[in-house]
Amino acid sequence: MKAVVERVREKTPIPVYERTIENVLSAIFASRDPWRIVDLSEEPLPLVVAVIEALHELGYVEFKDGIILTQKGKELVEKYGIGKREDYTCRHCQGKTVELNAFSDL
C-alpha cells in the first residue's frame, strides 16, 4: 500500500493517505464506471485519477470495459480487508435529509 501512496504523491500535490487508496479501491470493487468510482470514493476527482493511474502502473487495475481490479488488485483488497463500497443514500430524498413522513398527509 505504501508503494501506491508514494507513487500518487509523485503525481499530485493533493495530500494522499493509505485511507485514500482504500477508498478508491473499495469504489473500484463496487463499480467499473469512472464517475461512479469518484462518487463512491468521496475523494477529489484529480486525486482519484492519480490513484487509478498509480494502481494501473503497479498492475492492480486494468482498463477493460471500465476500470477493473486485476488478480493482483483483488489480492491487495483481500489482504487489507477492503470491502465493496455501498451507497446508502435514500432513494426517496436522494440524500437531502427530507423526512417523508412529515408530508404523509399531502
N, C-alpha and C positions, 0 to 999 in steps of 0.2 A: 504494500500500500504506500509506503514511503517513497518508492520509486515513482509512482504515479503523481504523488504530491509534488515532488521535486521537478518532474517533467512539466507539470502545469505551471509551476512558479516561473519556469523559463519562458513561458508563453504569454503570461499576463501579469500585470501589477495588482490585480484584484486578489485580496487575501484568500488563500485556499488552505483547507484543513482536511484531515482524514475523513471527518464527518461530511464534508462537501462531496468527496469521492463516493462515499457510501450512499448519499442522497441521489446522486446521478446513477450509480449502479442499480439502486433499488428501482428507480424510474425506468431504466432500460429493461430491467427484468419484467416490468409491467406493460411496457409498450414499445413498439418499433418506431412509432411516429416521433420525429424530432421535436415538433411543437408540443406534443403531449409530454415528452420527456422533460422539457423545460418547465412545463406547468407542474408536473408531479414532483419534480426535484425541489421546487421552490428556491432555486438558485438563479442568479442573473444570467441572461442569455449568453453574454460573452464568456462567462466562466464555464457554463455548460459546454459550449463549443470547444473551449480549451481542454476541458476534461475528456470529452469524447475523442478529440484528436490525440491526446496522450494515451488514452486507452487503446485506440486503434494502432498507434505506433508500437505499443508494447504487446499487441496481439490479444487483447482482451475483448475487443469488439470488432465486428466487420460490418461493412455496408452492403447488405444484400436484401433488397426489397424492404428498406428501412435500416434501422440500427439494431443489430442483434449481438448477444453475447456469444463468443466462441466457446469451445470446450474449456479453454484456459480461463476465460471470463467466468464461466459457470463454476469452475473450481474455486476461483477467488471469492465469489459471492458465498459459496458454501463454507469456505474456510473462515470467513468473518461473520457468518450467520446473518447475512443480509437478506431480508425478505422482500417480497414484491410490495411496492408502494401502492397503497389503495387510496382512492378518492372518496371521502365520506361527506362530500358536500351535499346538502339537502337538495334533492331533485325538484322539490316544490318551490323553494325560495331561491335556489342556486347560491346559497351561502350569504344571503342578505340579512340573515337573522330575523326574518319576519315570522312571527308566531301565527300560524294559520288558524289556530283555534280561536284567536281573538276576532276573527272575521266569520266565524261559523254561521252567524245569524243572517248573513247577507245573501 
